[in-house]
Amino acid sequence: MFKIGEFSKLSLVPVKTLRYYDEIGLVWPAHVDRFTGYRYYTADQLPWVNRVLALKDLGFSLEQVARLLDGDLSPEHMRAILAMKQAELERRVQDERERLMRVEWRLSQIQQEGTMPNHEMVIKQVEPQLVAAVRDTVPHYPDVGRLVNEVYGHLGRVGAHGTTCAVIYHDGEYREQDVDAEGVVFLEKPAPAGERVKIYELPAATMASTVHHGGYSGLTAAYRELMGWISASGYTITGPEREIYHRGPTVVGDQNDADCVTEIQFPVEKVG
């Protein structure tokens, strides 16, 4: 028999860990001296310890290891548990691969520009949102403001109140003119519709998002960075983008107000 220190050297398991394994009933000594309390182990226990270490190396918790080593566990049950662990590890690997792609994208941006990127990108889950909206074709992008104003005007006439406003662009590409846009105002509760104003619920979506602090003239760079990040992160765009105006210009129509706060959102899903 081996004292616990000797068995620790043979098994490469720290003495403290062996004592803990004994406490939780995972690896127990072959004999405990009732007078001294010394723990003794045998060489026959080394395969069992190796099995514990091997299952831990696969990413199982000690509680899971104990269940896997239960003699009553059928081969079918064992296969099912291992298959679940395999799927979990594959998801983790995919998540880390996507994180690596984002790190590489940021490095490339710094190398190209010589400075830190101006915008931070995140993936966020957007809940369903009740909105009042008007969709129309406007001559140019700055003209989308009249759609939002039309919605606010209608809400004022029917005694309803909106919160943040936004524009949804339905073209799927940049256009020099004749922009298919939808001005929306987020609602806290239902309101009457109008001749051109619709009341409906925007569906929940997974959004790639960035926030631009500055004038609207700087949104082009924010769009470019966000779309590059989406591609580099293994996502694809699945629908029209949204511009959410968390803080508009102090002077209506001022495209260069540095205090504006605008969020750009693209609905996305993972490629493959």
C-alpha positions as CSV (number, residue, x, y, z in Angstrom):
1,M,0.0,0.0,0.0
2,F,1.0,3.6,-0.5
3,K,0.6,6.5,1.8
4,I,-1.3,9.4,0.4
5,G,1.8,11.4,-0.4
6,E,3.3,8.4,-2.3
7,F,0.1,7.8,-4.2
8,S,-0.1,11.5,-5.0
9,K,3.3,11.2,-6.7
10,L,2.3,8.1,-8.6
11,S,-1.1,9.5,-9.8
12,L,0.1,13.1,-10.2
13,V,-2.9,14.2,-8.2
14,P,-2.2,16.7,-5.3
15,V,-2.7,15.4,-1.8
16,K,-5.3,18.1,-1.2
17,T,-7.3,17.0,-4.2
18,L,-7.1,13.3,-3.1
19,R,-8.5,14.3,0.3
20,Y,-11.3,16.2,-1.4
21,Y,-12.1,13.3,-3.7
22,D,-12.4,11.1,-0.6
23,E,-14.8,13.6,1.0
24,I,-17.2,13.6,-2.0
25,G,-16.9,9.9,-2.5
26,L,-15.2,9.9,-5.9
27,V,-11.8,8.3,-5.0
28,W,-11.5,6.9,-1.6
29,P,-8.5,5.2,0.1
30,A,-8.3,1.4,0.2
31,H,-7.6,1.7,4.0
32,V,-7.7,4.3,6.7
33,D,-5.8,3.6,9.9
34,R,-8.3,4.0,12.7
35,F,-5.7,5.2,15.1
36,T,-3.7,7.7,13.0
37,G,-6.3,8.5,10.3
38,Y,-3.6,8.0,7.7
39,R,-5.0,7.2,4.2
40,Y,-3.5,4.3,2.2
41,Y,-4.0,3.5,-1.5
42,T,-3.1,0.6,-3.7
43,A,-1.8,0.3,-7.3
44,D,-5.1,-1.2,-8.3
45,Q,-6.7,2.3,-7.8
46,L,-4.5,4.0,-10.4
47,P,-6.8,3.0,-13.4
48,W,-9.8,4.5,-11.5
49,V,-8.0,7.7,-10.8
50,N,-6.9,7.9,-14.5
51,R,-10.5,7.5,-15.5
52,V,-11.5,10.4,-13.3
53,L,-8.8,12.6,-14.7
54,A,-9.6,11.6,-18.3
55,L,-13.3,12.5,-17.8
56,K,-12.3,15.8,-16.2
57,D,-10.1,16.5,-19.2
58,L,-13.2,16.1,-21.4
59,G,-14.7,19.0,-19.5
60,F,-17.1,17.2,-17.2
61,S,-17.7,18.5,-13.7
62,L,-16.9,16.3,-10.7
63,E,-20.6,15.7,-10.2
64,Q,-20.9,14.6,-13.8
65,V,-17.8,12.4,-13.5
66,A,-19.4,10.6,-10.5
67,R,-22.5,9.9,-12.6
68,L,-20.4,8.7,-15.6
69,L,-18.5,6.3,-13.3
70,D,-21.7,4.9,-11.8
71,G,-21.7,1.2,-12.5
72,D,-25.5,1.3,-13.2
73,L,-25.1,3.6,-16.2
74,S,-26.0,1.9,-19.4
75,P,-23.8,2.2,-22.6
76,E,-26.7,4.0,-24.3
77,H,-26.9,6.5,-21.5
78,M,-23.2,7.0,-21.6
79,R,-23.2,7.6,-25.3
80,A,-26.0,10.2,-24.9
81,I,-24.1,12.1,-22.3
82,L,-20.9,12.0,-24.4
83,A,-22.8,13.2,-27.4
84,M,-24.2,16.2,-25.5
85,K,-20.7,17.0,-24.3
86,Q,-19.5,16.8,-27.9
87,A,-22.2,19.2,-29.1
88,E,-21.4,21.6,-26.2
89,L,-17.7,21.6,-27.0
90,E,-18.4,22.2,-30.7
91,R,-20.5,25.2,-29.9
92,R,-17.7,26.5,-27.6
93,V,-15.1,26.0,-30.4
94,Q,-17.4,27.8,-32.8
95,D,-17.9,30.7,-30.4
96,E,-14.1,31.0,-29.8
97,R,-13.5,30.8,-33.6
98,E,-15.9,33.7,-34.1
99,R,-14.2,35.6,-31.3
100,L,-10.9,35.1,-32.9
101,M,-12.3,36.5,-36.2
102,R,-13.4,39.6,-34.4
103,V,-10.0,40.0,-32.8
104,E,-8.4,39.6,-36.3
105,W,-10.8,42.2,-37.7
106,R,-9.9,44.7,-35.0
107,L,-6.2,44.1,-35.5
108,S,-6.6,44.7,-39.3
109,Q,-8.5,47.9,-38.6
110,I,-5.8,49.2,-36.3
111,Q,-3.1,48.3,-38.8
112,Q,-4.9,49.9,-41.7
113,E,-5.9,53.1,-39.9
114,G,-3.1,53.4,-37.4
115,T,-5.8,54.2,-34.7
116,M,-8.4,52.4,-32.7
117,P,-11.7,51.8,-34.4
118,N,-14.2,54.6,-33.8
119,H,-17.2,52.3,-33.2
120,E,-17.8,49.3,-31.0
121,M,-19.9,46.5,-32.4
122,V,-22.1,44.1,-30.4
123,I,-24.7,41.4,-31.0
124,K,-28.0,42.1,-29.1
125,Q,-31.3,40.4,-28.9
126,V,-34.1,42.9,-29.7
127,E,-37.5,42.1,-28.2
128,P,-40.8,42.7,-30.3
129,Q,-41.5,46.4,-30.4
130,L,-44.9,48.1,-31.0
131,V,-44.5,51.0,-33.5
132,A,-46.4,53.6,-35.4
133,A,-45.0,53.9,-38.9
134,V,-45.2,55.5,-42.3
135,R,-43.4,54.0,-45.3
136,D,-42.8,55.9,-48.5
137,T,-40.2,56.7,-51.1
138,V,-38.3,59.9,-50.4
139,P,-35.9,61.8,-52.7
140,H,-32.8,61.5,-50.5
141,Y,-31.7,60.2,-47.1
142,P,-32.0,63.5,-45.2
143,D,-35.7,63.6,-46.3
144,V,-36.6,60.7,-44.1
145,G,-37.2,63.2,-41.3
146,R,-40.6,64.2,-42.8
147,L,-41.8,60.5,-42.4
148,V,-41.0,60.6,-38.7
149,N,-42.6,64.0,-38.3
150,E,-45.7,62.7,-40.0
151,V,-45.9,59.9,-37.5
152,Y,-45.5,62.2,-34.5
153,G,-48.1,64.6,-36.0
154,H,-50.6,61.7,-36.2
155,L,-49.9,60.6,-32.7
156,G,-50.4,64.1,-31.4
157,R,-53.8,64.4,-33.1
158,V,-55.1,61.1,-31.6
159,G,-53.7,61.8,-28.2
160,A,-51.1,59.1,-28.2
161,H,-47.5,59.3,-27.1
162,G,-44.4,57.8,-28.7
163,T,-40.9,57.4,-27.3
164,T,-37.8,57.0,-29.5
165,C,-38.0,57.3,-33.2
166,A,-36.2,55.4,-36.0
167,V,-36.0,54.9,-39.7
168,I,-36.0,51.5,-41.4
169,Y,-34.4,51.3,-44.8
170,H,-35.9,48.7,-47.1
171,D,-33.7,49.1,-50.3
172,G,-31.0,46.7,-49.1
173,E,-28.3,48.9,-50.7
174,Y,-27.2,52.5,-50.8
175,R,-29.2,54.7,-53.2
176,E,-28.4,58.1,-54.6
177,Q,-32.1,59.0,-54.7
178,D,-35.6,57.5,-54.4
179,V,-35.0,55.9,-51.0
180,D,-37.5,53.3,-49.8
181,A,-37.7,54.3,-46.1
182,E,-40.1,53.8,-43.2
183,G,-40.3,56.3,-40.4
184,V,-41.2,54.7,-37.1
185,V,-42.0,55.8,-33.5
186,F,-41.8,53.3,-30.7
187,L,-45.0,53.0,-28.7
188,E,-45.5,51.9,-25.1
189,K,-49.2,51.0,-25.7
190,P,-51.4,50.7,-28.8
191,A,-52.7,53.8,-30.6
192,P,-55.2,54.4,-33.4
193,A,-53.9,54.0,-36.9
194,G,-54.3,56.7,-39.6
195,E,-54.7,56.9,-43.3
196,R,-51.0,56.5,-43.9
197,V,-49.9,55.6,-40.3
198,K,-49.8,51.9,-39.5
199,I,-49.7,50.4,-36.0
200,Y,-47.9,47.1,-35.8
201,E,-45.3,45.1,-34.0
202,L,-41.7,44.8,-35.2
203,P,-40.6,41.2,-34.7
204,A,-37.9,40.1,-32.3
205,A,-34.5,39.9,-34.0
206,T,-30.8,39.2,-33.4
207,M,-29.1,42.5,-34.2
208,A,-25.6,43.5,-35.0
209,S,-25.4,47.0,-33.5
210,T,-23.1,50.0,-33.2
211,V,-23.7,53.5,-31.7
212,H,-22.4,56.6,-33.5
213,H,-21.9,59.7,-31.4
214,G,-21.7,62.7,-33.7
215,G,-23.3,64.2,-36.7
216,Y,-25.2,62.3,-39.3
217,S,-22.5,63.0,-41.8
218,G,-20.3,60.5,-39.9
219,L,-22.8,57.6,-40.3
220,T,-21.2,56.4,-43.5
221,A,-18.0,55.4,-41.6
222,A,-20.1,53.7,-38.9
223,Y,-22.0,51.7,-41.5
224,R,-18.8,50.7,-43.2
225,E,-17.2,49.5,-40.0
226,L,-20.3,47.6,-38.8
227,M,-20.8,45.8,-42.2
228,G,-17.1,44.8,-42.2
229,W,-17.4,43.5,-38.7
230,I,-20.6,41.5,-39.5
231,S,-18.8,39.8,-42.4
232,A,-15.6,39.2,-40.4
233,S,-17.6,37.7,-37.4
234,G,-19.3,35.0,-39.5
235,Y,-22.7,36.6,-39.8
236,T,-24.9,37.5,-42.7
237,I,-27.5,40.3,-42.9
238,T,-31.1,39.0,-43.1
239,G,-33.2,42.1,-43.4
240,P,-33.5,45.9,-43.6
241,E,-31.3,48.0,-41.3
242,R,-32.6,50.4,-38.7
243,E,-31.3,53.8,-37.6
244,I,-32.5,54.6,-34.1
245,Y,-32.2,58.2,-33.0
246,H,-31.5,58.2,-29.3
247,R,-30.7,61.9,-29.4
248,G,-31.4,64.1,-32.4
249,P,-29.8,67.5,-33.4
250,T,-30.6,70.5,-31.3
251,V,-31.5,72.4,-34.5
252,V,-33.9,70.5,-36.7
253,G,-32.2,69.5,-39.9
254,D,-28.6,70.0,-38.6
255,Q,-26.7,67.1,-40.1
256,N,-23.5,67.9,-38.3
257,D,-24.6,68.2,-34.7
258,A,-21.8,66.6,-32.6
259,D,-24.2,65.7,-29.8
260,C,-26.4,63.3,-31.8
261,V,-26.5,59.7,-30.7
262,T,-27.6,57.3,-33.4
263,E,-27.7,53.5,-33.2
264,I,-27.4,51.4,-36.4
265,Q,-28.9,47.9,-36.3
266,F,-28.7,45.1,-38.9
267,P,-30.7,41.9,-38.4
268,V,-28.2,39.0,-38.7
269,E,-27.8,35.3,-38.4
270,K,-24.7,33.1,-38.3
271,V,-23.5,31.8,-41.6
272,G,-24.0,28.0,-41.8
